[in-house]
Amino acid sequence: MGKQKVVIRLGMVDAKQRSKALKTVVGFNGITSASLDGKEKDQIVVVGDGIDPVTLVKKLRKRMNYAELLSVAPADEKKEEDKLVKAMELIVKGTVAFIASYLKPSYSLHP
């Protein structure tokens, strides 16, 4: 089973409820990332390996009173890898090699 991306809509109106929802989601096994999404920050995007979306939604319904499963899809690891490769290319292009020159001292080391 590969990585999954699960999107869940919750009834969250303030920061306390958002924090409560994120703490609940992060407590599950196999979750690698969780973030808020949507216009009103009322959706949680969860990415992980071996996630059971139904169990996750049931737990959120117990804690938050409202949870709606919007989508379950395989996570796009390719996009993340492309971003990483582009960032590395920028770092390599922007890096200037520093060549240190070592000059022999003009004085005698051994008297």
N, CA, C and O of each residue as an XYZ file, in Angstrom:
444
protein
N       0.851     -1.179      0.000
C       0.000      0.000      0.000
C       0.894      1.239      0.000
O       1.788      1.366      0.837
N       0.653      2.139     -0.929
C       1.470      3.340     -1.047
C       0.916      4.487     -0.234
O      -0.028      4.341      0.541
N       1.529      5.619     -0.437
C       1.084      6.813      0.284
C      -0.268      7.269     -0.244
O      -0.547      7.200     -1.440
N      -1.092      7.734      0.675
C      -2.422      8.231      0.339
C      -2.553      9.683      0.751
O      -1.920     10.145      1.700
N      -3.395     10.390      0.009
C      -3.734     11.770      0.348
C      -5.232     11.792      0.633
O      -6.043     11.483     -0.240
N      -5.590     12.156      1.851
C      -6.982     12.174      2.292
C      -7.365     13.615      2.615
O      -6.657     14.308      3.346
N      -8.502     14.058      2.058
C      -9.003     15.405      2.329
C     -10.307     15.275      3.106
O     -11.230     14.582      2.677
N     -10.376     15.954      4.263
C     -11.541     15.883      5.147
C     -11.998     17.296      5.461
O     -11.186     18.156      5.804
N     -13.303     17.538      5.344
C     -13.869     18.841      5.711
C     -14.429     18.729      7.123
O     -15.143     17.784      7.455
N     -14.086     19.716      7.944
C     -14.536     19.748      9.334
C     -15.244     21.057      9.622
O     -15.040     22.049      8.922
N     -16.072     21.060     10.649
C     -16.728     22.288     11.085
C     -15.863     22.997     12.112
O     -16.058     22.832     13.316
N     -14.901     23.792     11.635
C     -13.977     24.493     12.534
C     -14.183     25.995     12.366
O     -14.137     26.514     11.251
N     -14.409     26.689     13.482
C     -14.629     28.130     13.408
C     -13.508     28.949     14.036
O     -13.314     30.108     13.670
N     -12.777     28.375     14.960
C     -11.709     29.149     15.595
C     -10.413     28.335     15.667
O     -10.380     27.153     15.324
N      -9.369     28.988     16.113
C      -8.042     28.370     16.150
C      -7.981     27.198     17.128
O      -7.238     26.242     16.904
N      -8.750     27.266     18.201
C      -8.748     26.191     19.191
C      -9.268     24.889     18.579
O      -8.709     23.818     18.819
N     -10.331     24.985     17.794
C     -10.882     23.794     17.149
C      -9.932     23.260     16.076
O      -9.806     22.048     15.904
N      -9.268     24.157     15.359
C      -8.292     23.716     14.351
C      -7.149     22.947     15.015
O      -6.712     21.905     14.525
N      -6.681     23.479     16.126
C      -5.606     22.828     16.862
C      -6.045     21.458     17.377
O      -5.288     20.490     17.305
N      -7.247     21.382     17.887
C      -7.801     20.131     18.397
C      -7.896     19.093     17.280
O      -7.567     17.925     17.484
N      -8.347     19.521     16.102
C      -8.479     18.614     14.965
C      -7.111     18.121     14.493
O      -6.940     16.934     14.214
N      -6.145     19.022     14.403
C      -4.810     18.621     13.954
C      -4.151     17.669     14.947
O      -3.478     16.722     14.541
N      -4.336     17.911     16.242
C      -3.780     17.012     17.255
C      -4.395     15.619     17.130
O      -3.702     14.613     17.275
N      -5.693     15.569     16.862
C      -6.375     14.287     16.704
C      -5.830     13.538     15.494
O      -5.567     12.338     15.571
N      -5.664     14.237     14.389
C      -5.204     13.609     13.148
C      -3.762     13.123     13.277
O      -3.441     12.017     12.843
N      -2.902     13.930     13.861
C      -1.487     13.588     13.950
C      -1.261     12.393     14.874
O      -0.231     11.727     14.768
N      -2.189     12.110     15.768
C      -2.053     10.993     16.686
C      -2.200      9.628     16.039
O      -1.897      8.622     16.681
N      -2.651      9.551     14.796
C      -2.833      8.273     14.113
C      -1.502      7.739     13.597
O      -0.593      8.506     13.280
N      -1.396      6.407     13.516
C      -0.191      5.769     12.989
C      -0.124      5.916     11.473
O      -1.146      5.845     10.790
N       1.068      6.117     10.957
C       1.280      6.150      9.515
C       1.139      7.510      8.867
O       1.374      7.637      7.666
N       0.762      8.531      9.620
C       0.562      9.860      9.041
C       1.899     10.593      9.001
O       2.594     10.709     10.011
N       2.248     11.092      7.797
C       3.511     11.813      7.640
C       3.322     13.320      7.663
O       4.215     14.045      8.102
N       2.163     13.810      7.196
C       1.923     15.256      7.245
C       0.432     15.537      7.299
O      -0.384     14.776      6.778
N       0.096     16.647      7.939
C      -1.286     17.115      8.018
C      -1.259     18.629      7.908
O      -0.463     19.292      8.573
N      -2.133     19.176      7.065
C      -2.155     20.626      6.885
C      -3.581     21.104      6.663
O      -4.447     20.341      6.235
N      -3.813     22.378      6.962
C      -5.118     22.990      6.747
C      -5.187     23.517      5.328
O      -4.192     23.990      4.781
N      -6.374     23.432      4.732
C      -6.546     23.871      3.354
C      -7.957     24.414      3.191
O      -8.783     24.287      4.095
N      -8.230     25.010      2.061
C      -9.549     25.560      1.779
C      -9.600     27.052      2.045
O      -8.710     27.617      2.680
N     -10.655     27.680      1.551
C     -10.814     29.128      1.726
C     -10.881     29.518      3.193
O     -10.210     30.451      3.635
N     -11.686     28.802      3.927
C     -11.920     29.140      5.332
C     -11.098     28.270      6.281
O     -11.380     28.218      7.478
N     -10.094     27.596      5.754
C      -9.258     26.684      6.542
C     -10.120     25.649      7.262
O      -9.899     25.341      8.433
N     -11.107     25.120      6.537
C     -12.016     24.143      7.122
C     -11.757     22.728      6.608
O     -12.543     21.819      6.875
N     -10.672     22.537      5.880
C     -10.320     21.217      5.370
C      -8.947     20.823      5.894
O      -8.052     21.656      6.039
N      -8.805     19.537      6.174
C      -7.516     19.001      6.583
C      -7.047     18.050      5.493
O      -7.777     17.147      5.086
N      -5.823     18.262      5.023
C      -5.205     17.377      4.039
C      -4.197     16.517      4.789
O      -3.254     17.028      5.394
N      -4.409     15.206      4.742
C      -3.576     14.262      5.473
C      -2.851     13.376      4.461
O      -3.475     12.823      3.556
N      -1.540     13.245      4.617
C      -0.742     12.376      3.757
C      -0.050     11.360      4.647
O       0.552     11.705      5.664
N      -0.147     10.089      4.240
C       0.498      9.060      5.033
C       0.459      7.714      4.357
O      -0.114      7.559      3.279
N       1.069      6.749      4.996
C       1.161      5.402      4.465
C       0.298      4.476      5.312
O       0.476      4.401      6.528
N      -0.626      3.778      4.686
C      -1.481      2.836      5.397
C      -2.540      3.490      6.262
O      -2.875      2.974      7.328
N      -3.072      4.620      5.818
C      -4.109      5.331      6.572
C      -5.459      4.680      6.295
O      -5.757      4.323      5.155
N      -6.275      4.526      7.333
C      -7.654      4.086      7.155
C      -8.536      5.326      7.244
O      -8.788      5.817      8.344
N      -9.015      5.845      6.105
C      -9.775      7.096      6.108
C     -11.077      7.016      6.900
O     -11.480      7.994      7.530
N     -11.732      5.867      6.872
C     -13.013      5.729      7.572
C     -12.809      5.834      9.082
O     -13.567      6.526      9.763
N     -11.801      5.158      9.603
C     -11.503      5.230     11.033
C     -11.108      6.650     11.432
O     -11.490      7.135     12.497
N     -10.346      7.303     10.574
C      -9.926      8.676     10.829
C     -11.132      9.609     10.916
O     -11.207     10.446     11.815
N     -12.071      9.467      9.989
C     -13.269     10.318      9.988
C     -14.145     10.018     11.202
O     -14.707     10.938     11.795
N     -14.268      8.747     11.579
C     -15.063      8.394     12.763
C     -14.490      9.050     14.021
O     -15.229      9.585     14.847
N     -13.171      9.000     14.152
C     -12.524      9.600     15.322
C     -12.735     11.116     15.337
O     -12.985     11.704     16.389
N     -12.631     11.744     14.158
C     -12.848     13.190     14.077
C     -14.301     13.554     14.373
O     -14.564     14.600     14.966
N     -15.236     12.715     13.972
C     -16.651     12.982     14.277
C     -16.901     12.917     15.779
O     -17.696     13.692     16.312
N     -16.231     12.003     16.457
C     -16.381     11.921     17.912
C     -15.852     13.180     18.591
O     -16.461     13.696     19.528
N     -14.702     13.671     18.101
C     -14.066     14.827     18.738
C     -14.633     16.162     18.271
O     -14.724     17.103     19.060
N     -15.021     16.257     16.984
C     -15.382     17.544     16.393
C     -16.870     17.673     16.042
O     -17.312     18.761     15.671
N     -17.635     16.614     16.147
C     -19.073     16.577     15.856
C     -19.415     16.609     14.375
O     -20.513     16.187     14.013
N     -18.543     17.083     13.505
C     -18.831     17.100     12.074
C     -17.545     16.833     11.308
O     -16.545     17.526     11.492
N     -17.580     15.826     10.453
C     -16.444     15.521      9.585
C     -16.984     14.870      8.322
O     -17.806     13.956      8.383
N     -16.518     15.347      7.188
C     -16.978     14.842      5.898
C     -15.756     14.449      5.075
O     -14.859     15.262      4.856
N     -15.727     13.213      4.626
C     -14.631     12.721      3.805
C     -14.833     13.206      2.375
O     -15.802     12.822      1.720
N     -13.923     14.047      1.888
C     -14.058     14.616      0.546
C     -13.371     13.774     -0.519
O     -13.960     13.509     -1.566
N     -12.142     13.351     -0.272
C     -11.450     12.556     -1.293
C     -10.345     11.710     -0.681
O      -9.757     12.048      0.347
N     -10.087     10.595     -1.358
C      -8.973      9.721     -1.030
C      -8.271      9.430     -2.349
O      -8.889      8.920     -3.284
N      -6.988      9.752     -2.428
C      -6.236      9.556     -3.668
C      -4.793      9.210     -3.335
O      -4.311      9.510     -2.243
N      -4.108      8.579     -4.276
C      -2.681      8.346     -4.041
C      -1.927      9.667     -4.006
O      -2.221     10.580     -4.777
N      -0.968      9.762     -3.119
C      -0.189     11.000     -2.978
C       0.731     11.161     -4.179
O       1.298     10.184     -4.670
N       0.877     12.385     -4.646
C       1.754     12.677     -5.768
C       3.156     12.932     -5.252
O       3.515     14.065     -4.933
N       3.943     11.878     -5.172
C       5.316     12.018     -4.700
C       6.184     12.645     -5.781
O       7.214     13.249     -5.481
N       5.776     12.504     -7.027
C       6.569     13.031     -8.131
C       6.682     14.548     -8.043
O       7.753     15.107     -8.276
N       5.574     15.220     -7.704
C       5.596     16.674     -7.590
C       6.552     17.110     -6.487
O       7.302     18.072     -6.651
N       6.520     16.395     -5.359
C       7.403     16.732     -4.255
C       8.860     16.524     -4.658
O       9.728     17.325     -4.313
N       9.123     15.431     -5.399
C      10.482     15.169     -5.847
C      10.929     16.229     -6.844
O      12.078     16.667     -6.807
N      10.019     16.650     -7.747
C      10.358     17.688     -8.717
C      10.709     18.989     -8.013
O      11.663     19.664     -8.400
N       9.950     19.348     -6.985
C      10.241     20.567     -6.234
C      11.607     20.470     -5.574
O      12.371     21.435     -5.557
N      11.907     19.299     -5.031
C      13.191     19.094     -4.374
C      14.334     19.188     -5.381
O      15.367     19.795     -5.098
N      14.150     18.589     -6.554
C      15.190     18.634     -7.585
C      15.410     20.064     -8.050
O      16.554     20.488     -8.217
N      14.329     20.819     -8.265
C      14.453     22.213     -8.693
C      15.170     23.047     -7.636
O      16.001     23.893     -7.965
N      14.850     22.809     -6.375
C      15.504     23.547     -5.297
C      16.998     23.224     -5.256
O      17.823     24.115     -5.056
N      17.339     21.958     -5.446
C      18.746     21.566     -5.449
C      19.483     22.186     -6.632
O      20.637     22.593     -6.498
N      18.820     22.261     -7.802
C      19.445     22.879     -8.969
C      19.723     24.355     -8.707
O      20.775     24.871     -9.085
N      18.782     25.030     -8.062
C      18.988     26.438     -7.745
C      20.150     26.622     -6.776
O      20.933     27.564     -6.901
N      20.251     25.730     -5.828
C      21.344     25.817     -4.865
C      22.676     25.598     -5.571
O      23.644     26.314     -5.316
N      22.724     24.606     -6.460
C      23.969     24.310     -7.170
C      24.342     25.462     -8.094
O      25.512     25.837     -8.171
N      23.358     26.032     -8.801
C      23.632     27.139     -9.711
C      24.084     28.382     -8.949
O      24.942     29.126     -9.426
N      23.522     28.605     -7.792
C      23.830     29.808     -7.027
C      25.080     29.694     -6.180
O      25.530     30.689     -5.611
N      25.650     28.511     -6.084
C      26.817     28.302     -5.247
C      28.088     28.604     -6.036
O      28.260     28.130     -7.159
N      28.955     29.379     -5.452
C      30.243     29.692     -6.057
C      31.301     28.914     -5.299
O      31.368     28.963     -4.071
N      32.116     28.207     -6.037
C      33.166     27.421     -5.403
C      34.225     28.361     -4.841
O      34.705     29.257     -5.536
N      34.580     28.154     -3.601
C      35.606     28.961     -2.957
C      36.909     28.188     -3.003
O      37.012     27.085     -2.467
N      37.885     28.767     -3.639
C      39.182     28.115     -3.745
C      40.143     28.871     -2.832
O      40.464     30.037     -3.063
N      40.580     28.193     -1.818
C      41.494     28.811     -0.863
C      42.919     28.610     -1.350
O      43.319     27.498     -1.696
N      43.657     29.664     -1.373
C      45.061     29.536     -1.764
C      45.902     29.551     -0.493
O      45.654     30.329      0.428
N      46.863     28.707     -0.468
C      47.727     28.603      0.697
C      49.101     29.119      0.309
O      49.758     28.561     -0.570
N      49.518     30.153      0.948
C      50.827     30.730      0.681
C      51.801     30.277      1.756
O      51.450     30.167      2.931
N      53.031     30.015      1.329
C      54.058     29.626      2.296
C      54.437     30.857      3.110
O      54.515     31.959      2.566
N      54.668     30.684      4.384
C      55.051     31.840      5.198
C      56.416     32.377      4.761
O      57.287     31.619      4.335
N      56.582     33.664      4.871
C      57.829     34.296      4.437
C      58.918     34.190      5.498
O      60.067     34.537      5.224
N      58.601     33.735      6.666
C      59.577     33.600      7.735
C      59.943     32.128      7.904
O      59.239     31.245      7.416
N      60.998     31.885      8.567
C      61.473     30.533      8.766
C      60.709     29.895      9.926
O      60.537     30.509     10.979
N      60.262     28.683      9.726
C      59.541     27.982     10.778
C      60.492     27.370     11.805
O      60.154     27.285     12.986
N      61.674     26.945     11.369
C      62.642     26.326     12.271
C      63.872     27.222     12.367
O      64.562     27.435     11.370
N      64.148     27.743     13.543
C      65.319     28.638     13.670
C      66.634     27.927     13.624
O      67.683     28.563     13.719
